[in-house]
Amino acid sequence: MNKEHNYLLDGVAALALAVLFPLYWIIEIGSHGDDFDLASVINGLQVNDLLFLTVGLLNAYFYVSVRRILFDHHHYSRLNIVFALMIGLCAVFYLGTFAIDALAGPNPSESVQMLMFMLTIGSLVVFGVLDIVVGALLLMEGDRLSSLVRVFAIVSLVQGIVEITVVLSPLTLFLFPVSTALMAVYFLREPQAVEIV
């Protein structure tokens, strides 16, 4: 039996993420200039915190969408646990950061700043490891996956390496939008009929 899937919402969400992710960080860094550091993100609840939570929600939805389309189009499920971990990590990082920001107020203590530092660096490194796993496992599939998914895998692999170095992690501002935009193109292509066994 054939069933046609439409990934319009997934594609629009991925495009929105590709735009909003760098936009949030550009606004955040730009508003602090040369004084930007992790502690400067803790400044009490502001309008851009809603943008931050939106990015987190879109990020989690992105991994749900990638997992679903890989299974629907390629019957590929080897990364299901990895994507589940990434969704969970999105919740920990984005909700954790928001909670710290909300509770700490505009003048965080040194211990709160250290907590933010540990949450950010820890999440970055774990995201890096998971991105490397995603990239490596997808590339091992060779011609079984579409060319767009293979390019996504390469970008994910590079992004993961950049993230675990921490020092090079600002490059994620460019790499992550590229990977989400690639998958947005994949989502928005003409719906394909997939075989339901």
FIROVO-583578 format. One record per residue (C-alpha): x, y, z; residue number from 1. Coordinates in steps of 0.25 Angstrom, whole numbers, plus 5000, padded with zeros to 4 digits. Layout:
# FIROVO-583578
atom east X | north Y | up Z | seq NUM
...
//
This chain:
# FIROVO-583578
atom east 5000 | north 5000 | up 5000 | seq 1
atom east 5005 | north 5014 | up 4997 | seq 2
atom east 5003 | north 5026 | up 5006 | seq 3
atom east 5007 | north 5040 | up 5002 | seq 4
atom east 5013 | north 5049 | up 5013 | seq 5
atom east 5013 | north 5064 | up 5013 | seq 6
atom east 5025 | north 5071 | up 5020 | seq 7
atom east 5021 | north 5085 | up 5018 | seq 8
atom east 5020 | north 5088 | up 5033 | seq 9
atom east 5033 | north 5081 | up 5035 | seq 10
atom east 5040 | north 5089 | up 5024 | seq 11
atom east 5034 | north 5103 | up 5029 | seq 12
atom east 5039 | north 5100 | up 5043 | seq 13
atom east 5053 | north 5096 | up 5038 | seq 14
atom east 5054 | north 5109 | up 5030 | seq 15
atom east 5049 | north 5117 | up 5042 | seq 16
atom east 5059 | north 5110 | up 5051 | seq 17
atom east 5070 | north 5113 | up 5040 | seq 18
atom east 5067 | north 5128 | up 5041 | seq 19
atom east 5063 | north 5130 | up 5056 | seq 20
atom east 5075 | north 5122 | up 5062 | seq 21
atom east 5086 | north 5131 | up 5057 | seq 22
atom east 5077 | north 5143 | up 5058 | seq 23
atom east 5075 | north 5141 | up 5073 | seq 24
atom east 5090 | north 5140 | up 5075 | seq 25
atom east 5093 | north 5152 | up 5067 | seq 26
atom east 5083 | north 5160 | up 5075 | seq 27
atom east 5089 | north 5155 | up 5088 | seq 28
atom east 5103 | north 5157 | up 5084 | seq 29
atom east 5100 | north 5170 | up 5077 | seq 30
atom east 5093 | north 5176 | up 5090 | seq 31
atom east 5106 | north 5173 | up 5098 | seq 32
atom east 5117 | north 5176 | up 5088 | seq 33
atom east 5131 | north 5173 | up 5093 | seq 34
atom east 5125 | north 5170 | up 5107 | seq 35
atom east 5118 | north 5158 | up 5103 | seq 36
atom east 5120 | north 5145 | up 5111 | seq 37
atom east 5111 | north 5134 | up 5116 | seq 38
atom east 5108 | north 5142 | up 5129 | seq 39
atom east 5102 | north 5154 | up 5120 | seq 40
atom east 5092 | north 5144 | up 5115 | seq 41
atom east 5086 | north 5144 | up 5130 | seq 42
atom east 5079 | north 5157 | up 5130 | seq 43
atom east 5065 | north 5154 | up 5135 | seq 44
atom east 5053 | north 5151 | up 5126 | seq 45
atom east 5053 | north 5160 | up 5114 | seq 46
atom east 5046 | north 5159 | up 5100 | seq 47
atom east 5057 | north 5152 | up 5093 | seq 48
atom east 5055 | north 5140 | up 5104 | seq 49
atom east 5042 | north 5137 | up 5096 | seq 50
atom east 5051 | north 5136 | up 5083 | seq 51
atom east 5060 | north 5127 | up 5091 | seq 52
atom east 5049 | north 5117 | up 5095 | seq 53
atom east 5043 | north 5118 | up 5081 | seq 54
atom east 5057 | north 5114 | up 5075 | seq 55
atom east 5057 | north 5102 | up 5086 | seq 56
atom east 5044 | north 5097 | up 5082 | seq 57
atom east 5047 | north 5098 | up 5067 | seq 58
atom east 5060 | north 5091 | up 5069 | seq 59
atom east 5053 | north 5079 | up 5076 | seq 60
atom east 5043 | north 5078 | up 5066 | seq 61
atom east 5054 | north 5078 | up 5055 | seq 62
atom east 5059 | north 5065 | up 5061 | seq 63
atom east 5046 | north 5059 | up 5061 | seq 64
atom east 5043 | north 5063 | up 5047 | seq 65
atom east 5057 | north 5057 | up 5042 | seq 66
atom east 5055 | north 5044 | up 5049 | seq 67
atom east 5041 | north 5043 | up 5043 | seq 68
atom east 5045 | north 5046 | up 5029 | seq 69
atom east 5057 | north 5037 | up 5030 | seq 70
atom east 5048 | north 5025 | up 5034 | seq 71
atom east 5036 | north 5029 | up 5024 | seq 72
atom east 5045 | north 5030 | up 5012 | seq 73
atom east 5057 | north 5021 | up 5015 | seq 74
atom east 5051 | north 5011 | up 5026 | seq 75
atom east 5063 | north 5016 | up 5034 | seq 76
atom east 5062 | north 5016 | up 5049 | seq 77
atom east 5077 | north 5014 | up 5054 | seq 78
atom east 5077 | north 5028 | up 5059 | seq 79
atom east 5064 | north 5028 | up 5067 | seq 80
atom east 5071 | north 5027 | up 5080 | seq 81
atom east 5081 | north 5038 | up 5077 | seq 82
atom east 5070 | north 5047 | up 5072 | seq 83
atom east 5062 | north 5045 | up 5085 | seq 84
atom east 5074 | north 5049 | up 5093 | seq 85
atom east 5076 | north 5061 | up 5084 | seq 86
atom east 5061 | north 5065 | up 5087 | seq 87
atom east 5063 | north 5063 | up 5102 | seq 88
atom east 5076 | north 5071 | up 5102 | seq 89
atom east 5068 | north 5082 | up 5095 | seq 90
atom east 5059 | north 5082 | up 5106 | seq 91
atom east 5070 | north 5082 | up 5117 | seq 92
atom east 5078 | north 5093 | up 5110 | seq 93
atom east 5067 | north 5103 | up 5106 | seq 94
atom east 5057 | north 5101 | up 5118 | seq 95
atom east 5069 | north 5100 | up 5127 | seq 96
atom east 5075 | north 5113 | up 5122 | seq 97
atom east 5061 | north 5120 | up 5122 | seq 98
atom east 5059 | north 5115 | up 5137 | seq 99
atom east 5073 | north 5120 | up 5141 | seq 100
atom east 5070 | north 5134 | up 5134 | seq 101
atom east 5056 | north 5135 | up 5141 | seq 102
atom east 5061 | north 5131 | up 5155 | seq 103
atom east 5074 | north 5139 | up 5155 | seq 104
atom east 5069 | north 5152 | up 5151 | seq 105
atom east 5078 | north 5163 | up 5145 | seq 106
atom east 5089 | north 5162 | up 5155 | seq 107
atom east 5093 | north 5147 | up 5156 | seq 108
atom east 5103 | north 5142 | up 5167 | seq 109
atom east 5116 | north 5135 | up 5163 | seq 110
atom east 5110 | north 5121 | up 5166 | seq 111
atom east 5098 | north 5124 | up 5156 | seq 112
atom east 5108 | north 5129 | up 5146 | seq 113
atom east 5116 | north 5116 | up 5148 | seq 114
atom east 5103 | north 5108 | up 5147 | seq 115
atom east 5100 | north 5115 | up 5133 | seq 116
atom east 5114 | north 5112 | up 5129 | seq 117
atom east 5114 | north 5097 | up 5132 | seq 118
atom east 5100 | north 5096 | up 5126 | seq 119
atom east 5104 | north 5103 | up 5113 | seq 120
atom east 5118 | north 5096 | up 5111 | seq 121
atom east 5113 | north 5082 | up 5115 | seq 122
atom east 5101 | north 5083 | up 5105 | seq 123
atom east 5110 | north 5088 | up 5094 | seq 124
atom east 5120 | north 5076 | up 5096 | seq 125
atom east 5108 | north 5066 | up 5097 | seq 126
atom east 5102 | north 5072 | up 5084 | seq 127
atom east 5115 | north 5071 | up 5078 | seq 128
atom east 5116 | north 5056 | up 5081 | seq 129
atom east 5102 | north 5054 | up 5076 | seq 130
atom east 5104 | north 5062 | up 5063 | seq 131
atom east 5117 | north 5054 | up 5060 | seq 132
atom east 5109 | north 5041 | up 5062 | seq 133
atom east 5097 | north 5046 | up 5053 | seq 134
atom east 5107 | north 5050 | up 5042 | seq 135
atom east 5116 | north 5037 | up 5043 | seq 136
atom east 5104 | north 5027 | up 5043 | seq 137
atom east 5097 | north 5034 | up 5032 | seq 138
atom east 5109 | north 5034 | up 5023 | seq 139
atom east 5111 | north 5019 | up 5026 | seq 140
atom east 5098 | north 5017 | up 5018 | seq 141
atom east 5105 | north 5022 | up 5005 | seq 142
atom east 5095 | north 5022 | up 4993 | seq 143
atom east 5083 | north 5017 | up 5001 | seq 144
atom east 5080 | north 5031 | up 5005 | seq 145
atom east 5078 | north 5043 | up 4996 | seq 146
atom east 5089 | north 5053 | up 4993 | seq 147
atom east 5082 | north 5064 | up 5001 | seq 148
atom east 5083 | north 5055 | up 5014 | seq 149
atom east 5097 | north 5051 | up 5011 | seq 150
atom east 5101 | north 5066 | up 5010 | seq 151
atom east 5093 | north 5068 | up 5023 | seq 152
atom east 5101 | north 5057 | up 5029 | seq 153
atom east 5114 | north 5064 | up 5025 | seq 154
atom east 5110 | north 5077 | up 5031 | seq 155
atom east 5106 | north 5070 | up 5044 | seq 156
atom east 5119 | north 5063 | up 5045 | seq 157
atom east 5127 | north 5076 | up 5043 | seq 158
atom east 5117 | north 5083 | up 5053 | seq 159
atom east 5119 | north 5073 | up 5063 | seq 160
atom east 5135 | north 5074 | up 5062 | seq 161
atom east 5134 | north 5089 | up 5063 | seq 162
atom east 5124 | north 5088 | up 5076 | seq 163
atom east 5133 | north 5078 | up 5084 | seq 164
atom east 5145 | north 5087 | up 5082 | seq 165
atom east 5137 | north 5098 | up 5089 | seq 166
atom east 5147 | north 5109 | up 5084 | seq 167
atom east 5142 | north 5107 | up 5070 | seq 168
atom east 5127 | north 5106 | up 5074 | seq 169
atom east 5123 | north 5120 | up 5069 | seq 170
atom east 5124 | north 5114 | up 5055 | seq 171
atom east 5111 | north 5107 | up 5059 | seq 172
atom east 5104 | north 5120 | up 5056 | seq 173
atom east 5107 | north 5117 | up 5041 | seq 174
atom east 5107 | north 5102 | up 5041 | seq 175
atom east 5094 | north 5099 | up 5048 | seq 176
atom east 5086 | north 5108 | up 5039 | seq 177
atom east 5092 | north 5101 | up 5027 | seq 178
atom east 5088 | north 5088 | up 5032 | seq 179
atom east 5074 | north 5092 | up 5035 | seq 180
atom east 5072 | north 5099 | up 5022 | seq 181
atom east 5077 | north 5086 | up 5015 | seq 182
atom east 5067 | north 5078 | up 5022 | seq 183
atom east 5056 | north 5089 | up 5019 | seq 184
atom east 5059 | north 5087 | up 5004 | seq 185
atom east 5057 | north 5072 | up 5006 | seq 186
atom east 5044 | north 5074 | up 5014 | seq 187
atom east 5038 | north 5083 | up 5004 | seq 188
atom east 5041 | north 5075 | up 4991 | seq 189
atom east 5029 | north 5069 | up 4984 | seq 190
atom east 5023 | north 5059 | up 4994 | seq 191
atom east 5027 | north 5045 | up 4991 | seq 192
atom east 5019 | north 5033 | up 4992 | seq 193
atom east 5025 | north 5023 | up 5002 | seq 194
atom east 5022 | north 5009 | up 5003 | seq 195
atom east 5015 | north 5004 | up 5016 | seq 196
atom east 5018 | north 4990 | up 5019 | seq 197
//
